[in-house]
Amino acid sequence: MKHFRRISLVFLLIGISILIVGFVKHPGIPYQDPTQEMLNIYNQEAKRSEEIQSYGLSIFLVSFGAFLMGKIIDLFRGRNKNKGNNEDSK
């Protein structure tokens, strides 16, 4: 189970990294009086950065869910082990 938790933490960090890259890659403030070509370039860059952000967010959420599921499974395994030890001592 430790390997599963480590793998989910690695993907959690990868998702955060991709999310940050998407924020950094965003084109920023639009041009004041852009030509149509400049506006098209800005819109393409904005769309691309939003896609990167959505990929990063989805990787982050899936890996966070996997990490939480691993924690919950460990919690229930620990409770079951404690119940078994208490029954054996009686």
PyMOL Python script that loads the backbone (N, CA, C, O; Angstrom):
from pymol import cmd

cmd.read_pdbstr("""\
ATOM      1  N   MET A   1       0.813  -1.187   0.000  1.00  0.00           N
ATOM      2  CA  MET A   1       0.000   0.000   0.000  1.00  0.00           C
ATOM      3  C   MET A   1       0.866   1.264   0.000  1.00  0.00           C
ATOM      4  O   MET A   1       0.436   2.328  -0.446  1.00  0.00           O
ATOM      5  N   LYS A   2       2.104   1.124   0.513  1.00  0.00           N
ATOM      6  CA  LYS A   2       2.992   2.284   0.522  1.00  0.00           C
ATOM      7  C   LYS A   2       3.333   2.718  -0.898  1.00  0.00           C
ATOM      8  O   LYS A   2       3.441   3.910  -1.184  1.00  0.00           O
ATOM      9  N   HIS A   3       3.502   1.736  -1.789  1.00  0.00           N
ATOM     10  CA  HIS A   3       3.827   2.078  -3.170  1.00  0.00           C
ATOM     11  C   HIS A   3       2.673   2.825  -3.820  1.00  0.00           C
ATOM     12  O   HIS A   3       2.888   3.782  -4.564  1.00  0.00           O
ATOM     13  N   PHE A   4       1.465   2.394  -3.544  1.00  0.00           N
ATOM     14  CA  PHE A   4       0.284   3.067  -4.092  1.00  0.00           C
ATOM     15  C   PHE A   4       0.220   4.510  -3.607  1.00  0.00           C
ATOM     16  O   PHE A   4      -0.081   5.418  -4.382  1.00  0.00           O
ATOM     17  N   ARG A   5       0.505   4.719  -2.324  1.00  0.00           N
ATOM     18  CA  ARG A   5       0.455   6.063  -1.757  1.00  0.00           C
ATOM     19  C   ARG A   5       1.544   6.937  -2.375  1.00  0.00           C
ATOM     20  O   ARG A   5       1.311   8.108  -2.677  1.00  0.00           O
ATOM     21  N   ARG A   6       2.733   6.362  -2.561  1.00  0.00           N
ATOM     22  CA  ARG A   6       3.826   7.128  -3.169  1.00  0.00           C
ATOM     23  C   ARG A   6       3.505   7.493  -4.607  1.00  0.00           C
ATOM     24  O   ARG A   6       3.747   8.620  -5.039  1.00  0.00           O
ATOM     25  N   ILE A   7       2.964   6.546  -5.341  1.00  0.00           N
ATOM     26  CA  ILE A   7       2.614   6.817  -6.737  1.00  0.00           C
ATOM     27  C   ILE A   7       1.548   7.902  -6.811  1.00  0.00           C
ATOM     28  O   ILE A   7       1.626   8.789  -7.660  1.00  0.00           O
ATOM     29  N   SER A   8       0.556   7.841  -5.931  1.00  0.00           N
ATOM     30  CA  SER A   8      -0.487   8.869  -5.960  1.00  0.00           C
ATOM     31  C   SER A   8       0.076  10.226  -5.561  1.00  0.00           C
ATOM     32  O   SER A   8      -0.375  11.248  -6.078  1.00  0.00           O
ATOM     33  N   LEU A   9       1.049  10.264  -4.652  1.00  0.00           N
ATOM     34  CA  LEU A   9       1.677  11.533  -4.296  1.00  0.00           C
ATOM     35  C   LEU A   9       2.492  12.096  -5.457  1.00  0.00           C
ATOM     36  O   LEU A   9       2.513  13.308  -5.674  1.00  0.00           O
ATOM     37  N   VAL A  10       3.160  11.219  -6.203  1.00  0.00           N
ATOM     38  CA  VAL A  10       3.914  11.677  -7.369  1.00  0.00           C
ATOM     39  C   VAL A  10       2.965  12.290  -8.397  1.00  0.00           C
ATOM     40  O   VAL A  10       3.245  13.356  -8.944  1.00  0.00           O
ATOM     41  N   PHE A  11       1.848  11.620  -8.660  1.00  0.00           N
ATOM     42  CA  PHE A  11       0.889  12.170  -9.615  1.00  0.00           C
ATOM     43  C   PHE A  11       0.236  13.436  -9.077  1.00  0.00           C
ATOM     44  O   PHE A  11      -0.123  14.318  -9.856  1.00  0.00           O
ATOM     45  N   LEU A  12       0.077  13.540  -7.777  1.00  0.00           N
ATOM     46  CA  LEU A  12      -0.450  14.756  -7.173  1.00  0.00           C
ATOM     47  C   LEU A  12       0.492  15.919  -7.454  1.00  0.00           C
ATOM     48  O   LEU A  12       0.045  17.004  -7.826  1.00  0.00           O
ATOM     49  N   LEU A  13       1.782  15.700  -7.279  1.00  0.00           N
ATOM     50  CA  LEU A  13       2.764  16.742  -7.561  1.00  0.00           C
ATOM     51  C   LEU A  13       2.842  17.068  -9.052  1.00  0.00           C
ATOM     52  O   LEU A  13       3.018  18.226  -9.429  1.00  0.00           O
ATOM     53  N   ILE A  14       2.711  16.059  -9.886  1.00  0.00           N
ATOM     54  CA  ILE A  14       2.710  16.290 -11.332  1.00  0.00           C
ATOM     55  C   ILE A  14       1.507  17.149 -11.724  1.00  0.00           C
ATOM     56  O   ILE A  14       1.635  18.072 -12.528  1.00  0.00           O
ATOM     57  N   GLY A  15       0.342  16.845 -11.156  1.00  0.00           N
ATOM     58  CA  GLY A  15      -0.853  17.630 -11.450  1.00  0.00           C
ATOM     59  C   GLY A  15      -0.706  19.074 -11.022  1.00  0.00           C
ATOM     60  O   GLY A  15      -1.102  19.984 -11.750  1.00  0.00           O
ATOM     61  N   ILE A  16      -0.134  19.293  -9.836  1.00  0.00           N
ATOM     62  CA  ILE A  16       0.088  20.666  -9.366  1.00  0.00           C
ATOM     63  C   ILE A  16       1.068  21.382 -10.281  1.00  0.00           C
ATOM     64  O   ILE A  16       0.878  22.555 -10.602  1.00  0.00           O
ATOM     65  N   SER A  17       2.127  20.674 -10.706  1.00  0.00           N
ATOM     66  CA  SER A  17       3.119  21.277 -11.603  1.00  0.00           C
ATOM     67  C   SER A  17       2.493  21.678 -12.927  1.00  0.00           C
ATOM     68  O   SER A  17       2.748  22.774 -13.426  1.00  0.00           O
ATOM     69  N   ILE A  18       1.683  20.809 -13.497  1.00  0.00           N
ATOM     70  CA  ILE A  18       1.036  21.112 -14.774  1.00  0.00           C
ATOM     71  C   ILE A  18       0.067  22.278 -14.606  1.00  0.00           C
ATOM     72  O   ILE A  18      -0.046  23.125 -15.493  1.00  0.00           O
ATOM     73  N   LEU A  19      -0.620  22.324 -13.494  1.00  0.00           N
ATOM     74  CA  LEU A  19      -1.534  23.431 -13.215  1.00  0.00           C
ATOM     75  C   LEU A  19      -0.773  24.748 -13.139  1.00  0.00           C
ATOM     76  O   LEU A  19      -1.224  25.755 -13.685  1.00  0.00           O
ATOM     77  N   ILE A  20       0.369  24.752 -12.472  1.00  0.00           N
ATOM     78  CA  ILE A  20       1.185  25.964 -12.373  1.00  0.00           C
ATOM     79  C   ILE A  20       1.712  26.383 -13.744  1.00  0.00           C
ATOM     80  O   ILE A  20       1.726  27.569 -14.072  1.00  0.00           O
ATOM     81  N   VAL A  21       2.145  25.408 -14.541  1.00  0.00           N
ATOM     82  CA  VAL A  21       2.624  25.714 -15.895  1.00  0.00           C
ATOM     83  C   VAL A  21       1.504  26.357 -16.714  1.00  0.00           C
ATOM     84  O   VAL A  21       1.753  27.284 -17.484  1.00  0.00           O
ATOM     85  N   GLY A  22       0.282  25.871 -16.552  1.00  0.00           N
ATOM     86  CA  GLY A  22      -0.847  26.454 -17.266  1.00  0.00           C
ATOM     87  C   GLY A  22      -1.097  27.896 -16.856  1.00  0.00           C
ATOM     88  O   GLY A  22      -1.420  28.734 -17.698  1.00  0.00           O
ATOM     89  N   PHE A  23      -0.948  28.193 -15.559  1.00  0.00           N
ATOM     90  CA  PHE A  23      -1.124  29.572 -15.107  1.00  0.00           C
ATOM     91  C   PHE A  23      -0.008  30.475 -15.623  1.00  0.00           C
ATOM     92  O   PHE A  23      -0.254  31.614 -16.019  1.00  0.00           O
ATOM     93  N   VAL A  24       1.224  29.959 -15.615  1.00  0.00           N
ATOM     94  CA  VAL A  24       2.362  30.763 -16.068  1.00  0.00           C
ATOM     95  C   VAL A  24       2.302  30.994 -17.574  1.00  0.00           C
ATOM     96  O   VAL A  24       2.685  32.061 -18.052  1.00  0.00           O
ATOM     97  N   LYS A  25       1.828  30.013 -18.316  1.00  0.00           N
ATOM     98  CA  LYS A  25       1.796  30.103 -19.769  1.00  0.00           C
ATOM     99  C   LYS A  25       0.682  31.016 -20.285  1.00  0.00           C
ATOM    100  O   LYS A  25       0.682  31.391 -21.457  1.00  0.00           O
ATOM    101  N   HIS A  26      -0.257  31.372 -19.423  1.00  0.00           N
ATOM    102  CA  HIS A  26      -1.372  32.218 -19.859  1.00  0.00           C
ATOM    103  C   HIS A  26      -0.832  33.528 -20.433  1.00  0.00           C
ATOM    104  O   HIS A  26       0.099  34.108 -19.875  1.00  0.00           O
ATOM    105  N   PRO A  27      -1.406  33.999 -21.542  1.00  0.00           N
ATOM    106  CA  PRO A  27      -0.845  35.168 -22.218  1.00  0.00           C
ATOM    107  C   PRO A  27      -0.934  36.469 -21.417  1.00  0.00           C
ATOM    108  O   PRO A  27      -0.259  37.435 -21.771  1.00  0.00           O
ATOM    109  N   GLY A  28      -1.722  36.532 -20.374  1.00  0.00           N
ATOM    110  CA  GLY A  28      -1.761  37.742 -19.552  1.00  0.00           C
ATOM    111  C   GLY A  28      -2.796  38.748 -20.029  1.00  0.00           C
ATOM    112  O   GLY A  28      -3.884  38.382 -20.474  1.00  0.00           O
ATOM    113  N   ILE A  29      -2.442  40.004 -19.929  1.00  0.00           N
ATOM    114  CA  ILE A  29      -3.367  41.085 -20.290  1.00  0.00           C
ATOM    115  C   ILE A  29      -3.467  41.173 -21.813  1.00  0.00           C
ATOM    116  O   ILE A  29      -2.445  41.169 -22.498  1.00  0.00           O
ATOM    117  N   PRO A  30      -4.687  41.253 -22.349  1.00  0.00           N
ATOM    118  CA  PRO A  30      -4.822  41.342 -23.813  1.00  0.00           C
ATOM    119  C   PRO A  30      -4.324  42.695 -24.339  1.00  0.00           C
ATOM    120  O   PRO A  30      -4.192  43.670 -23.600  1.00  0.00           O
ATOM    121  N   TYR A  31      -4.059  42.705 -25.630  1.00  0.00           N
ATOM    122  CA  TYR A  31      -3.599  43.936 -26.273  1.00  0.00           C
ATOM    123  C   TYR A  31      -4.692  45.002 -26.198  1.00  0.00           C
ATOM    124  O   TYR A  31      -5.880  44.691 -26.104  1.00  0.00           O
ATOM    125  N   GLN A  32      -4.261  46.271 -26.241  1.00  0.00           N
ATOM    126  CA  GLN A  32      -5.230  47.349 -26.094  1.00  0.00           C
ATOM    127  C   GLN A  32      -6.103  47.498 -27.346  1.00  0.00           C
ATOM    128  O   GLN A  32      -7.329  47.444 -27.256  1.00  0.00           O
ATOM    129  N   ASP A  33      -5.484  47.682 -28.491  1.00  0.00           N
ATOM    130  CA  ASP A  33      -6.224  47.756 -29.758  1.00  0.00           C
ATOM    131  C   ASP A  33      -5.643  46.733 -30.726  1.00  0.00           C
ATOM    132  O   ASP A  33      -4.892  47.093 -31.633  1.00  0.00           O
ATOM    133  N   PRO A  34      -5.987  45.461 -30.539  1.00  0.00           N
ATOM    134  CA  PRO A  34      -5.337  44.427 -31.346  1.00  0.00           C
ATOM    135  C   PRO A  34      -5.916  44.342 -32.754  1.00  0.00           C
ATOM    136  O   PRO A  34      -7.083  44.648 -32.998  1.00  0.00           O
ATOM    137  N   THR A  35      -5.056  43.917 -33.662  1.00  0.00           N
ATOM    138  CA  THR A  35      -5.542  43.573 -34.992  1.00  0.00           C
ATOM    139  C   THR A  35      -6.208  42.208 -34.876  1.00  0.00           C
ATOM    140  O   THR A  35      -6.129  41.556 -33.836  1.00  0.00           O
ATOM    141  N   GLN A  36      -6.849  41.792 -35.931  1.00  0.00           N
ATOM    142  CA  GLN A  36      -7.533  40.503 -35.898  1.00  0.00           C
ATOM    143  C   GLN A  36      -6.532  39.365 -35.722  1.00  0.00           C
ATOM    144  O   GLN A  36      -6.812  38.392 -35.022  1.00  0.00           O
ATOM    145  N   GLU A  37      -5.370  39.486 -36.356  1.00  0.00           N
ATOM    146  CA  GLU A  37      -4.350  38.453 -36.230  1.00  0.00           C
ATOM    147  C   GLU A  37      -3.824  38.369 -34.794  1.00  0.00           C
ATOM    148  O   GLU A  37      -3.636  37.272 -34.269  1.00  0.00           O
ATOM    149  N   MET A  38      -3.590  39.502 -34.164  1.00  0.00           N
ATOM    150  CA  MET A  38      -3.112  39.527 -32.771  1.00  0.00           C
ATOM    151  C   MET A  38      -4.171  38.948 -31.837  1.00  0.00           C
ATOM    152  O   MET A  38      -3.850  38.237 -30.884  1.00  0.00           O
ATOM    153  N   LEU A  39      -5.434  39.262 -32.119  1.00  0.00           N
ATOM    154  CA  LEU A  39      -6.515  38.745 -31.301  1.00  0.00           C
ATOM    155  C   LEU A  39      -6.627  37.226 -31.439  1.00  0.00           C
ATOM    156  O   LEU A  39      -6.870  36.524 -30.457  1.00  0.00           O
ATOM    157  N   ASN A  40      -6.447  36.725 -32.662  1.00  0.00           N
ATOM    158  CA  ASN A  40      -6.488  35.273 -32.878  1.00  0.00           C
ATOM    159  C   ASN A  40      -5.350  34.568 -32.139  1.00  0.00           C
ATOM    160  O   ASN A  40      -5.556  33.517 -31.533  1.00  0.00           O
ATOM    161  N   ILE A  41      -4.148  35.151 -32.193  1.00  0.00           N
ATOM    162  CA  ILE A  41      -3.003  34.563 -31.498  1.00  0.00           C
ATOM    163  C   ILE A  41      -3.255  34.556 -29.988  1.00  0.00           C
ATOM    164  O   ILE A  41      -2.987  33.561 -29.313  1.00  0.00           O
ATOM    165  N   TYR A  42      -3.766  35.665 -29.467  1.00  0.00           N
ATOM    166  CA  TYR A  42      -4.059  35.742 -28.029  1.00  0.00           C
ATOM    167  C   TYR A  42      -5.093  34.694 -27.634  1.00  0.00           C
ATOM    168  O   TYR A  42      -4.934  34.018 -26.618  1.00  0.00           O
ATOM    169  N   ASN A  43      -6.145  34.557 -28.425  1.00  0.00           N
ATOM    170  CA  ASN A  43      -7.199  33.578 -28.111  1.00  0.00           C
ATOM    171  C   ASN A  43      -6.670  32.144 -28.169  1.00  0.00           C
ATOM    172  O   ASN A  43      -7.051  31.310 -27.348  1.00  0.00           O
ATOM    173  N   GLN A  44      -5.790  31.852 -29.142  1.00  0.00           N
ATOM    174  CA  GLN A  44      -5.212  30.510 -29.229  1.00  0.00           C
ATOM    175  C   GLN A  44      -4.346  30.202 -28.007  1.00  0.00           C
ATOM    176  O   GLN A  44      -4.415  29.110 -27.442  1.00  0.00           O
ATOM    177  N   GLU A  45      -3.525  31.190 -27.606  1.00  0.00           N
ATOM    178  CA  GLU A  45      -2.669  30.978 -26.437  1.00  0.00           C
ATOM    179  C   GLU A  45      -3.497  30.829 -25.165  1.00  0.00           C
ATOM    180  O   GLU A  45      -3.172  30.013 -24.302  1.00  0.00           O
ATOM    181  N   ALA A  46      -4.558  31.612 -25.047  1.00  0.00           N
ATOM    182  CA  ALA A  46      -5.422  31.518 -23.870  1.00  0.00           C
ATOM    183  C   ALA A  46      -6.124  30.160 -23.833  1.00  0.00           C
ATOM    184  O   ALA A  46      -6.237  29.545 -22.772  1.00  0.00           O
ATOM    185  N   LYS A  47      -6.590  29.699 -24.987  1.00  0.00           N
ATOM    186  CA  LYS A  47      -7.256  28.402 -25.044  1.00  0.00           C
ATOM    187  C   LYS A  47      -6.283  27.274 -24.695  1.00  0.00           C
ATOM    188  O   LYS A  47      -6.638  26.345 -23.970  1.00  0.00           O
ATOM    189  N   ARG A  48      -5.075  27.360 -25.205  1.00  0.00           N
ATOM    190  CA  ARG A  48      -4.066  26.337 -24.932  1.00  0.00           C
ATOM    191  C   ARG A  48      -3.725  26.297 -23.441  1.00  0.00           C
ATOM    192  O   ARG A  48      -3.604  25.220 -22.857  1.00  0.00           O
ATOM    193  N   SER A  49      -3.571  27.465 -22.831  1.00  0.00           N
ATOM    194  CA  SER A  49      -3.238  27.482 -21.401  1.00  0.00           C
ATOM    195  C   SER A  49      -4.408  26.981 -20.555  1.00  0.00           C
ATOM    196  O   SER A  49      -4.188  26.341 -19.527  1.00  0.00           O
ATOM    197  N   GLU A  50      -5.635  27.258 -20.965  1.00  0.00           N
ATOM    198  CA  GLU A  50      -6.797  26.737 -20.238  1.00  0.00           C
ATOM    199  C   GLU A  50      -6.876  25.218 -20.348  1.00  0.00           C
ATOM    200  O   GLU A  50      -7.269  24.550 -19.391  1.00  0.00           O
ATOM    201  N   GLU A  51      -6.507  24.665 -21.505  1.00  0.00           N
ATOM    202  CA  GLU A  51      -6.479  23.210 -21.651  1.00  0.00           C
ATOM    203  C   GLU A  51      -5.423  22.593 -20.746  1.00  0.00           C
ATOM    204  O   GLU A  51      -5.665  21.567 -20.110  1.00  0.00           O
ATOM    205  N   ILE A  52      -4.251  23.219 -20.690  1.00  0.00           N
ATOM    206  CA  ILE A  52      -3.187  22.721 -19.817  1.00  0.00           C
ATOM    207  C   ILE A  52      -3.646  22.764 -18.369  1.00  0.00           C
ATOM    208  O   ILE A  52      -3.398  21.824 -17.614  1.00  0.00           O
ATOM    209  N   GLN A  53      -4.311  23.846 -17.971  1.00  0.00           N
ATOM    210  CA  GLN A  53      -4.815  23.964 -16.604  1.00  0.00           C
ATOM    211  C   GLN A  53      -5.853  22.886 -16.311  1.00  0.00           C
ATOM    212  O   GLN A  53      -5.854  22.302 -15.227  1.00  0.00           O
ATOM    213  N   SER A  54      -6.726  22.623 -17.261  1.00  0.00           N
ATOM    214  CA  SER A  54      -7.751  21.603 -17.014  1.00  0.00           C
ATOM    215  C   SER A  54      -7.133  20.209 -16.918  1.00  0.00           C
ATOM    216  O   SER A  54      -7.592  19.391 -16.120  1.00  0.00           O
ATOM    217  N   TYR A  55      -6.097  19.920 -17.719  1.00  0.00           N
ATOM    218  CA  TYR A  55      -5.407  18.638 -17.607  1.00  0.00           C
ATOM    219  C   TYR A  55      -4.733  18.514 -16.244  1.00  0.00           C
ATOM    220  O   TYR A  55      -4.825  17.476 -15.589  1.00  0.00           O
ATOM    221  N   GLY A  56      -4.065  19.567 -15.828  1.00  0.00           N
ATOM    222  CA  GLY A  56      -3.404  19.546 -14.526  1.00  0.00           C
ATOM    223  C   GLY A  56      -4.390  19.380 -13.389  1.00  0.00           C
ATOM    224  O   GLY A  56      -4.136  18.639 -12.439  1.00  0.00           O
ATOM    225  N   LEU A  57      -5.519  20.072 -13.485  1.00  0.00           N
ATOM    226  CA  LEU A  57      -6.534  19.968 -12.443  1.00  0.00           C
ATOM    227  C   LEU A  57      -7.136  18.568 -12.393  1.00  0.00           C
ATOM    228  O   LEU A  57      -7.376  18.035 -11.309  1.00  0.00           O
ATOM    229  N   SER A  58      -7.381  17.975 -13.549  1.00  0.00           N
ATOM    230  CA  SER A  58      -7.959  16.628 -13.553  1.00  0.00           C
ATOM    231  C   SER A  58      -6.963  15.604 -13.010  1.00  0.00           C
ATOM    232  O   SER A  58      -7.357  14.700 -12.272  1.00  0.00           O
ATOM    233  N   ILE A  59      -5.680  15.727 -13.362  1.00  0.00           N
ATOM    234  CA  ILE A  59      -4.673  14.820 -12.810  1.00  0.00           C
ATOM    235  C   ILE A  59      -4.589  14.999 -11.303  1.00  0.00           C
ATOM    236  O   ILE A  59      -4.509  14.021 -10.560  1.00  0.00           O
ATOM    237  N   PHE A  60      -4.607  16.245 -10.853  1.00  0.00           N
ATOM    238  CA  PHE A  60      -4.551  16.531  -9.421  1.00  0.00           C
ATOM    239  C   PHE A  60      -5.740  15.926  -8.692  1.00  0.00           C
ATOM    240  O   PHE A  60      -5.563  15.281  -7.658  1.00  0.00           O
ATOM    241  N   LEU A  61      -6.944  16.121  -9.207  1.00  0.00           N
ATOM    242  CA  LEU A  61      -8.141  15.630  -8.523  1.00  0.00           C
ATOM    243  C   LEU A  61      -8.194  14.103  -8.482  1.00  0.00           C
ATOM    244  O   LEU A  61      -8.559  13.518  -7.462  1.00  0.00           O
ATOM    245  N   VAL A  62      -7.831  13.463  -9.588  1.00  0.00           N
ATOM    246  CA  VAL A  62      -7.848  11.995  -9.614  1.00  0.00           C
ATOM    247  C   VAL A  62      -6.812  11.430  -8.643  1.00  0.00           C
ATOM    248  O   VAL A  62      -7.100  10.486  -7.907  1.00  0.00           O
ATOM    249  N   SER A  63      -5.618  12.001  -8.640  1.00  0.00           N
ATOM    250  CA  SER A  63      -4.585  11.493  -7.737  1.00  0.00           C
ATOM    251  C   SER A  63      -4.909  11.819  -6.286  1.00  0.00           C
ATOM    252  O   SER A  63      -4.577  11.037  -5.396  1.00  0.00           O
ATOM    253  N   PHE A  64      -5.549  12.956  -6.026  1.00  0.00           N
ATOM    254  CA  PHE A  64      -5.965  13.289  -4.662  1.00  0.00           C
ATOM    255  C   PHE A  64      -7.030  12.312  -4.188  1.00  0.00           C
ATOM    256  O   PHE A  64      -7.008  11.876  -3.038  1.00  0.00           O
ATOM    257  N   GLY A  65      -7.965  11.966  -5.074  1.00  0.00           N
ATOM    258  CA  GLY A  65      -8.978  10.966  -4.734  1.00  0.00           C
ATOM    259  C   GLY A  65      -8.355   9.611  -4.470  1.00  0.00           C
ATOM    260  O   GLY A  65      -8.762   8.909  -3.545  1.00  0.00           O
ATOM    261  N   ALA A  66      -7.364   9.233  -5.280  1.00  0.00           N
ATOM    262  CA  ALA A  66      -6.688   7.952  -5.073  1.00  0.00           C
ATOM    263  C   ALA A  66      -5.929   7.961  -3.750  1.00  0.00           C
ATOM    264  O   ALA A  66      -5.916   6.961  -3.033  1.00  0.00           O
ATOM    265  N   PHE A  67      -5.300   9.083  -3.430  1.00  0.00           N
ATOM    266  CA  PHE A  67      -4.578   9.193  -2.167  1.00  0.00           C
ATOM    267  C   PHE A  67      -5.536   9.069  -0.981  1.00  0.00           C
ATOM    268  O   PHE A  67      -5.239   8.381  -0.005  1.00  0.00           O
ATOM    269  N   LEU A  68      -6.683   9.741  -1.075  1.00  0.00           N
ATOM    270  CA  LEU A  68      -7.671   9.644   0.005  1.00  0.00           C
ATOM    271  C   LEU A  68      -8.230   8.235   0.128  1.00  0.00           C
ATOM    272  O   LEU A  68      -8.434   7.746   1.239  1.00  0.00           O
ATOM    273  N   MET A  69      -8.477   7.581  -0.990  1.00  0.00           N
ATOM    274  CA  MET A  69      -8.964   6.210  -0.933  1.00  0.00           C
ATOM    275  C   MET A  69      -7.941   5.294  -0.273  1.00  0.00           C
ATOM    276  O   MET A  69      -8.310   4.405   0.495  1.00  0.00           O
ATOM    277  N   GLY A  70      -6.666   5.503  -0.563  1.00  0.00           N
ATOM    278  CA  GLY A  70      -5.625   4.716   0.086  1.00  0.00           C
ATOM    279  C   GLY A  70      -5.592   4.946   1.585  1.00  0.00           C
ATOM    280  O   GLY A  70      -5.413   4.013   2.367  1.00  0.00           O
ATOM    281  N   LYS A  71      -5.768   6.210   1.980  1.00  0.00           N
ATOM    282  CA  LYS A  71      -5.811   6.521   3.414  1.00  0.00           C
ATOM    283  C   LYS A  71      -7.010   5.852   4.085  1.00  0.00           C
ATOM    284  O   LYS A  71      -6.893   5.313   5.185  1.00  0.00           O
ATOM    285  N   ILE A  72      -8.157   5.890   3.418  1.00  0.00           N
ATOM    286  CA  ILE A  72      -9.370   5.281   3.979  1.00  0.00           C
ATOM    287  C   ILE A  72      -9.198   3.769   4.092  1.00  0.00           C
ATOM    288  O   ILE A  72      -9.594   3.168   5.090  1.00  0.00           O
ATOM    289  N   ILE A  73      -8.609   3.162   3.073  1.00  0.00           N
ATOM    290  CA  ILE A  73      -8.373   1.715   3.116  1.00  0.00           C
ATOM    291  C   ILE A  73      -7.429   1.376   4.254  1.00  0.00           C
ATOM    292  O   ILE A  73      -7.659   0.408   4.980  1.00  0.00           O
ATOM    293  N   ASP A  74      -6.366   2.160   4.423  1.00  0.00           N
ATOM    294  CA  ASP A  74      -5.443   1.927   5.540  1.00  0.00           C
ATOM    295  C   ASP A  74      -6.138   2.097   6.878  1.00  0.00           C
ATOM    296  O   ASP A  74      -5.860   1.356   7.821  1.00  0.00           O
ATOM    297  N   LEU A  75      -7.028   3.053   6.970  1.00  0.00           N
ATOM    298  CA  LEU A  75      -7.753   3.294   8.213  1.00  0.00           C
ATOM    299  C   LEU A  75      -8.610   2.090   8.583  1.00  0.00           C
ATOM    300  O   LEU A  75      -8.609   1.647   9.732  1.00  0.00           O
ATOM    301  N   PHE A  76      -9.341   1.561   7.602  1.00  0.00           N
ATOM    302  CA  PHE A  76     -10.186   0.401   7.869  1.00  0.00           C
ATOM    303  C   PHE A  76      -9.367  -0.854   8.127  1.00  0.00           C
ATOM    304  O   PHE A  76      -9.765  -1.695   8.933  1.00  0.00           O
ATOM    305  N   ARG A  77      -8.242  -0.992   7.465  1.00  0.00           N
ATOM    306  CA  ARG A  77      -7.374  -2.138   7.732  1.00  0.00           C
ATOM    307  C   ARG A  77      -6.844  -2.076   9.158  1.00  0.00           C
ATOM    308  O   ARG A  77      -6.754  -3.099   9.837  1.00  0.00           O
ATOM    309  N   GLY A  78      -6.496  -0.881   9.611  1.00  0.00           N
ATOM    310  CA  GLY A  78      -6.012  -0.710  10.970  1.00  0.00           C
ATOM    311  C   GLY A  78      -7.081  -1.036  11.990  1.00  0.00           C
ATOM    312  O   GLY A  78      -6.788  -1.643  13.020  1.00  0.00           O
ATOM    313  N   ARG A  79      -8.321  -0.643  11.723  1.00  0.00           N
ATOM    314  CA  ARG A  79      -9.416  -0.958  12.641  1.00  0.00           C
ATOM    315  C   ARG A  79      -9.668  -2.457  12.695  1.00  0.00           C
ATOM    316  O   ARG A  79      -9.908  -3.013  13.767  1.00  0.00           O
ATOM    317  N   ASN A  80      -9.614  -3.107  11.547  1.00  0.00           N
ATOM    318  CA  ASN A  80      -9.837  -4.555  11.511  1.00  0.00           C
ATOM    319  C   ASN A  80      -8.722  -5.294  12.240  1.00  0.00           C
ATOM    320  O   ASN A  80      -8.985  -6.297  12.904  1.00  0.00           O
ATOM    321  N   LYS A  81      -7.493  -4.825  12.133  1.00  0.00           N
ATOM    322  CA  LYS A  81      -6.386  -5.464  12.850  1.00  0.00           C
ATOM    323  C   LYS A  81      -6.566  -5.302  14.352  1.00  0.00           C
ATOM    324  O   LYS A  81      -6.319  -6.229  15.123  1.00  0.00           O
ATOM    325  N   ASN A  82      -7.005  -4.097  14.763  1.00  0.00           N
ATOM    326  CA  ASN A  82      -7.218  -3.867  16.194  1.00  0.00           C
ATOM    327  C   ASN A  82      -8.355  -4.732  16.729  1.00  0.00           C
ATOM    328  O   ASN A  82      -8.265  -5.233  17.850  1.00  0.00           O
ATOM    329  N   LYS A  83      -9.406  -4.916  15.964  1.00  0.00           N
ATOM    330  CA  LYS A  83     -10.518  -5.767  16.399  1.00  0.00           C
ATOM    331  C   LYS A  83     -10.052  -7.212  16.549  1.00  0.00           C
ATOM    332  O   LYS A  83     -10.441  -7.902  17.492  1.00  0.00           O
ATOM    333  N   GLY A  84      -9.225  -7.661  15.624  1.00  0.00           N
ATOM    334  CA  GLY A  84      -8.717  -9.015  15.698  1.00  0.00           C
ATOM    335  C   GLY A  84      -7.813  -9.224  16.896  1.00  0.00           C
ATOM    336  O   GLY A  84      -7.837 -10.290  17.511  1.00  0.00           O
ATOM    337  N   ASN A  85      -7.020  -8.227  17.235  1.00  0.00           N
ATOM    338  CA  ASN A  85      -6.133  -8.333  18.402  1.00  0.00           C
ATOM    339  C   ASN A  85      -6.928  -8.325  19.694  1.00  0.00           C
ATOM    340  O   ASN A  85      -6.579  -9.032  20.639  1.00  0.00           O
ATOM    341  N   ASN A  86      -7.978  -7.546  19.746  1.00  0.00           N
ATOM    342  CA  ASN A  86      -8.804  -7.492  20.965  1.00  0.00           C
ATOM    343  C   ASN A  86      -9.553  -8.811  21.187  1.00  0.00           C
ATOM    344  O   ASN A  86      -9.705  -9.249  22.328  1.00  0.00           O
ATOM    345  N   GLU A  87     -10.013  -9.431  20.128  1.00  0.00           N
ATOM    346  CA  GLU A  87     -10.736 -10.686  20.246  1.00  0.00           C
ATOM    347  C   GLU A  87      -9.802 -11.821  20.667  1.00  0.00           C
ATOM    348  O   GLU A  87     -10.199 -12.722  21.405  1.00  0.00           O
ATOM    349  N   ASP A  88      -8.555 -11.764  20.186  1.00  0.00           N
ATOM    350  CA  ASP A  88      -7.587 -12.808  20.526  1.00  0.00           C
ATOM    351  C   ASP A  88      -7.189 -12.749  22.005  1.00  0.00           C
ATOM    352  O   ASP A  88      -6.908 -13.780  22.617  1.00  0.00           O
ATOM    353  N   SER A  89      -7.166 -11.550  22.566  1.00  0.00           N
ATOM    354  CA  SER A  89      -6.721 -11.415  23.954  1.00  0.00           C
ATOM    355  C   SER A  89      -7.790 -11.862  24.942  1.00  0.00           C
ATOM    356  O   SER A  89      -7.473 -12.088  26.110  1.00  0.00           O
ATOM    357  N   LYS A  90      -9.046 -11.998  24.517  1.00  0.00           N
ATOM    358  CA  LYS A  90     -10.140 -12.401  25.426  1.00  0.00           C
ATOM    359  C   LYS A  90     -10.158 -13.846  25.623  1.00  0.00           C
ATOM    360  O   LYS A  90     -11.006 -14.359  26.353  1.00  0.00           O
TER     361      LYS A  90
END
""", "prot")
cmd.dss("prot")
cmd.show_as("cartoon", "prot")
cmd.util.cbc("prot")
cmd.orient("prot")
